[in-house]
């Protein structure tokens, strides 16, 4: 049983899978305790924020010498500036709160870095958004299968 929780932890820390995939697999595939899966997925997904940010800050100066990379990053920052002015940190939170693929801590941190957002404010925005998505994913994983079982009795 402990091995399955370790898998949930590892999945939560991976890009693309992130917390939402870990929650779905932990609850629907492994049949683990939803509360424990929620906490583990959220906490361990959150832990990747700082390492990603440090990596991006340290790695970018070495690769920005490639004009295509510099154009992509600078273009995203220029275009994103209007969105930040319009929606602010709430926009980042709202985007991450949607329980859809590719909207977790990895993506939120990358967006915050690309847009040059304040690191502390961005961290709060990312955590609130990811928490909301994790809560929604957990509730869906717990209640939708039961609802479908109930509805199948009527068909």
C-alpha positions as CSV (number, residue, x, y, z in Angstrom):
1,X,0.0,0.0,0.0
2,X,2.8,2.4,0.9
3,X,4.3,1.8,-2.6
4,X,1.1,3.1,-4.2
5,X,1.2,6.3,-2.2
6,X,4.9,6.8,-3.3
7,X,3.8,6.4,-6.9
8,X,1.2,9.1,-6.3
9,X,3.9,11.4,-4.8
10,X,6.2,10.8,-7.8
11,X,3.4,11.3,-10.3
12,X,2.4,14.6,-8.6
13,X,5.9,15.9,-9.1
14,X,6.2,15.0,-12.8
15,X,5.5,17.6,-15.5
16,X,2.3,16.9,-17.6
17,X,0.9,14.3,-15.0
18,X,1.2,16.7,-12.1
19,X,-1.3,16.7,-9.2
20,X,-4.4,16.1,-11.3
21,X,-3.1,13.0,-12.9
22,X,-1.8,11.7,-9.5
23,X,-5.2,12.3,-7.9
24,X,-7.1,10.5,-10.7
25,X,-4.7,7.5,-10.7
26,X,-4.5,7.4,-6.9
27,X,-8.3,7.4,-6.4
28,X,-9.7,5.7,-9.5
29,X,-6.9,3.2,-10.3
30,X,-5.3,2.5,-7.0
31,X,-8.4,3.0,-4.8
32,X,-6.5,4.9,-2.2
33,X,-7.9,7.2,0.5
34,X,-9.1,10.3,-1.4
35,X,-8.1,12.7,1.5
36,X,-4.6,11.3,1.7
37,X,-4.2,11.3,-2.1
38,X,-5.4,14.9,-2.2
39,X,-2.9,16.1,0.4
40,X,0.0,14.2,-1.0
41,X,-0.6,15.3,-4.6
42,X,-1.1,18.9,-3.6
43,X,1.9,19.1,-1.3
44,X,4.4,17.3,-3.5
45,X,3.2,19.1,-6.6
46,X,3.7,22.4,-4.8
47,X,7.3,21.5,-3.9
48,X,8.4,21.7,-7.5
49,X,7.7,25.5,-7.7
50,X,11.0,26.7,-6.3
51,X,13.3,24.2,-8.1
52,X,11.7,25.0,-11.4
53,X,12.0,28.8,-10.8
54,X,15.7,28.5,-9.8
55,X,16.4,26.3,-12.8
56,X,14.7,28.8,-15.2
57,X,16.5,31.7,-13.6
58,X,19.9,30.0,-13.8
59,X,19.5,28.2,-17.1
60,X,18.0,31.1,-19.2
61,X,21.2,33.3,-19.3
62,X,23.0,30.3,-20.8
63,X,20.5,29.7,-23.6
64,X,19.3,33.2,-24.4
65,X,22.3,33.5,-26.8
66,X,20.2,31.5,-29.2
67,X,18.1,34.1,-30.9
68,X,15.1,31.9,-31.4
69,X,14.8,31.1,-27.7
70,X,15.3,34.7,-26.8
71,X,12.7,35.8,-29.3
72,X,10.2,33.2,-27.9
73,X,10.8,34.3,-24.3
74,X,10.8,38.0,-25.0
75,X,7.8,37.7,-27.3
76,X,5.8,35.8,-24.6
77,X,6.8,38.4,-22.0
78,X,5.7,41.3,-24.3
79,X,2.4,39.7,-25.3
80,X,1.7,38.5,-21.7
81,X,2.3,41.9,-20.3
82,X,-1.1,43.0,-21.6
83,X,-2.8,40.0,-20.0
84,X,-1.0,40.6,-16.7
85,X,-2.1,44.3,-16.8
86,X,-5.7,43.2,-17.5
87,X,-6.1,40.1,-15.3
88,X,-3.2,40.2,-12.9
89,X,-2.4,37.3,-10.6
90,X,-6.1,36.4,-10.4
91,X,-5.9,35.4,-14.1
92,X,-3.0,33.0,-13.3
93,X,-5.0,31.6,-10.4
94,X,-8.1,31.2,-12.4
95,X,-6.2,29.4,-15.3
96,X,-4.7,27.0,-12.8
97,X,-7.9,26.4,-10.9
98,X,-9.4,24.7,-13.9
99,X,-8.8,21.0,-13.5
100,X,-7.5,20.4,-17.1
101,X,-4.3,18.8,-18.3
102,X,-1.2,21.0,-18.4
103,X,-2.5,23.4,-15.8
104,X,-0.5,22.7,-12.7
105,X,2.5,23.9,-10.8
106,X,5.0,23.3,-13.6
107,X,2.9,25.3,-16.1
108,X,2.0,28.0,-13.6
109,X,5.6,28.5,-12.6
110,X,6.7,28.6,-16.3
111,X,4.0,31.2,-17.0
112,X,4.9,33.3,-14.0
113,X,8.6,33.2,-15.0
114,X,7.9,34.0,-18.6
115,X,5.7,37.0,-17.6
116,X,8.3,38.2,-15.1
117,X,5.8,38.1,-12.2
118,X,6.8,38.8,-8.6
119,X,7.9,35.4,-7.3
120,X,6.1,35.5,-4.0
121,X,2.9,36.8,-5.4
122,X,3.1,34.2,-8.2
123,X,3.7,31.4,-5.7
124,X,0.5,32.4,-3.9
125,X,-1.4,32.6,-7.1
126,X,-0.1,29.2,-8.3
127,X,-0.8,27.5,-5.0
128,X,-4.4,28.8,-4.7
129,X,-5.1,27.8,-8.3
130,X,-3.5,24.3,-7.9
131,X,-5.3,23.8,-4.6
132,X,-8.6,24.6,-6.2
133,X,-7.9,22.3,-9.1
134,X,-6.8,19.5,-6.8
135,X,-10.0,19.8,-4.7
136,X,-12.2,19.8,-7.8
137,X,-10.3,16.8,-9.2
138,X,-10.6,14.9,-5.9
139,X,-14.4,15.6,-5.7
140,X,-14.9,14.5,-9.3
141,X,-12.9,11.3,-8.8
142,X,-14.9,10.4,-5.7
143,X,-18.4,11.4,-6.7
144,X,-18.7,11.0,-10.5
145,X,-18.1,7.2,-10.6
146,X,-20.8,6.8,-7.9
147,X,-23.2,9.1,-9.8
148,X,-22.6,7.1,-12.9
149,X,-23.4,3.9,-11.0
150,X,-26.6,5.4,-9.7
151,X,-27.6,6.6,-13.1
152,X,-26.9,3.2,-14.7
153,X,-29.6,1.7,-12.5
154,X,-32.2,3.9,-14.2
155,X,-31.2,2.9,-17.7
